[in-house]
């Protein structure tokens, strides 16, 4: 298993990546862990630094799930991937998921800090369709459409609902 998993913030990427990793015995890489420098205010790491870490990860792991919203970083792992999953949920579902997410201690020092960031995150999620950056629906669709391997697009988080296999 060598899966690339992506979508808007709040789409369920981390939850699904953890499930897939547990089921398939693969190692989970959350691109948030390598995309940012440890500085305040937050600043993206140089692409070359992130590329090195992705190459090292894909070379060292036999089975993996890489997840994130960074199409520029995901593209770097495409040559190694055997499968791609795009969580293309409605914006309203992503916002609801973000409001209901448990504390993420790997991202926030406290639940209060996470809650303080929620209005910014909701705004970020709401602008998914209008953004024209590496985090946008446009960039994700382009990445998905260009992949020639096995791929699926999920439009809901529910196992009982629609999955579009491509």
VMD Tcl script that draws the C-alpha trace (Angstrom):
set ca {
  {0.00 0.00 0.00}
  {1.36 3.38 -1.08}
  {-1.55 5.78 -0.84}
  {-1.78 9.53 -1.36}
  {-4.77 10.97 0.51}
  {-5.86 14.59 0.20}
  {-8.73 17.06 0.38}
  {-9.87 20.25 2.03}
  {-9.15 20.95 5.68}
  {-11.75 19.15 7.77}
  {-12.49 16.52 5.12}
  {-11.33 13.62 7.31}
  {-7.87 13.02 5.87}
  {-6.13 12.28 9.18}
  {-8.92 10.01 10.41}
  {-9.00 7.96 7.20}
  {-5.18 7.84 6.98}
  {-4.97 6.41 10.50}
  {-7.62 3.80 9.66}
  {-5.90 2.78 6.42}
  {-2.51 2.59 8.11}
  {-3.88 0.40 10.90}
  {-5.68 -1.90 8.46}
  {-2.84 -2.21 5.97}
  {0.15 -2.05 8.29}
  {1.50 1.07 6.62}
  {3.20 4.10 8.13}
  {1.20 7.34 8.20}
  {2.85 10.64 7.21}
  {0.86 13.81 7.90}
  {2.35 16.46 5.60}
  {1.66 19.11 8.23}
  {4.64 17.63 10.10}
  {7.07 18.52 7.31}
  {5.41 21.44 5.52}
  {6.04 24.08 8.19}
  {9.03 25.56 9.93}
  {8.90 25.71 13.73}
  {8.57 29.52 13.87}
  {5.97 32.09 14.89}
  {4.20 33.22 12.83}
  {3.92 29.96 10.86}
  {5.99 29.81 7.68}
  {6.21 27.10 5.02}
  {9.43 25.14 4.92}
  {11.43 25.41 1.69}
  {10.07 23.01 -0.91}
  {13.51 21.40 -1.26}
  {13.55 20.57 2.47}
  {10.08 19.01 2.33}
  {11.03 17.13 -0.84}
  {14.05 15.61 0.90}
  {11.88 14.43 3.80}
  {9.25 12.95 1.48}
  {11.89 11.10 -0.57}
  {13.49 9.78 2.61}
  {10.09 8.62 3.89}
  {9.05 6.87 0.65}
  {12.48 5.24 0.32}
  {12.49 4.00 3.92}
  {8.91 2.69 4.13}
  {7.59 -0.31 2.28}
  {3.94 0.53 2.94}
  {2.56 3.99 3.64}
  {-0.21 6.57 3.58}
  {0.76 10.19 2.96}
  {-1.97 12.71 3.70}
  {-2.37 16.44 3.49}
  {-3.85 19.32 1.57}
  {-0.56 20.36 -0.11}
  {-0.80 19.44 -3.80}
  {2.77 20.71 -4.35}
  {4.10 18.21 -1.78}
  {1.79 15.39 -2.85}
  {3.08 15.71 -6.43}
  {6.54 14.82 -5.15}
  {5.29 11.41 -3.99}
  {3.17 10.61 -7.06}
  {5.91 8.55 -8.78}
  {6.02 6.21 -5.75}
  {2.26 5.98 -5.12}
  {0.09 3.04 -6.15}
  {-3.21 4.59 -5.10}
  {-4.81 8.00 -4.64}
  {-7.86 9.00 -2.58}
  {-9.41 12.44 -2.88}
  {-11.82 13.44 -0.10}
  {-13.99 15.87 -2.05}
  {-16.61 16.56 0.59}
  {-19.02 19.50 0.57}
  {-17.61 22.55 2.32}
  {-20.42 22.40 4.89}
  {-19.34 18.88 5.92}
  {-15.71 19.99 6.24}
  {-16.72 22.90 8.46}
  {-18.84 20.62 10.63}
  {-15.93 18.17 10.95}
  {-13.57 21.00 11.92}
  {-15.97 22.21 14.61}
  {-16.26 18.68 16.02}
  {-12.63 17.60 15.81}
  {-10.93 16.50 19.00}
  {-7.90 18.34 20.34}
  {-4.86 17.84 18.10}
  {-1.91 18.04 20.53}
  {0.59 17.61 17.69}
  {-0.66 20.93 16.25}
  {-1.80 22.94 19.28}
  {-0.34 23.30 22.78}
  {-3.85 23.32 24.28}
  {-7.48 22.79 23.35}
  {-8.02 26.51 24.03}
  {-5.45 27.47 21.39}
  {-7.10 25.11 18.93}
  {-10.51 26.64 19.69}
  {-9.11 30.16 19.25}
  {-7.92 29.16 15.76}
  {-11.31 27.76 14.73}
  {-12.75 30.95 13.14}
  {-9.66 31.25 10.91}
  {-9.90 27.55 10.00}
  {-13.61 27.80 9.15}
  {-12.88 30.78 6.89}
  {-10.01 28.85 5.28}
  {-12.28 25.86 4.61}
  {-15.05 28.08 3.22}
  {-12.68 29.54 0.62}
  {-11.61 26.15 -0.78}
  {-13.39 26.62 -4.11}
  {-12.25 30.21 -4.67}
  {-8.58 29.83 -3.73}
  {-6.07 29.40 -6.55}
  {-3.17 27.97 -4.55}
  {-1.71 24.56 -3.78}
  {-4.49 23.99 -1.20}
  {-7.42 24.67 -3.55}
  {-10.07 22.42 -5.03}
  {-8.67 23.35 -8.45}
  {-5.19 22.08 -7.50}
  {-6.62 18.91 -5.94}
  {-8.75 18.12 -8.99}
  {-5.76 18.64 -11.26}
  {-3.66 16.29 -9.14}
  {-6.43 13.69 -9.06}
  {-7.15 13.87 -12.79}
  {-3.48 13.56 -13.73}
  {-2.92 10.37 -11.70}
  {-2.99 7.24 -13.86}
  {-3.00 4.65 -11.06}
  {-5.87 3.32 -8.96}
  {-7.88 6.19 -7.53}
  {-11.10 6.96 -5.72}
  {-12.98 10.12 -4.88}
  {-15.04 10.15 -1.69}
  {-17.83 12.70 -1.43}
  {-18.84 11.76 2.13}
  {-17.17 10.38 5.25}
  {-19.81 7.67 5.61}
  {-18.87 4.13 4.53}
  {-22.48 3.53 3.50}
  {-22.56 6.46 1.10}
  {-21.18 7.14 -2.35}
  {-17.62 6.38 -3.37}
  {-16.63 7.16 -6.91}
  {-14.00 4.67 -8.14}
  {-12.06 5.86 -11.13}
}
mol new
graphics top color blue
foreach p $ca { graphics top sphere $p radius 0.5 }
foreach p [lrange $ca 0 end-1] q [lrange $ca 1 end] { graphics top cylinder $p $q radius 0.2 }
display resetview
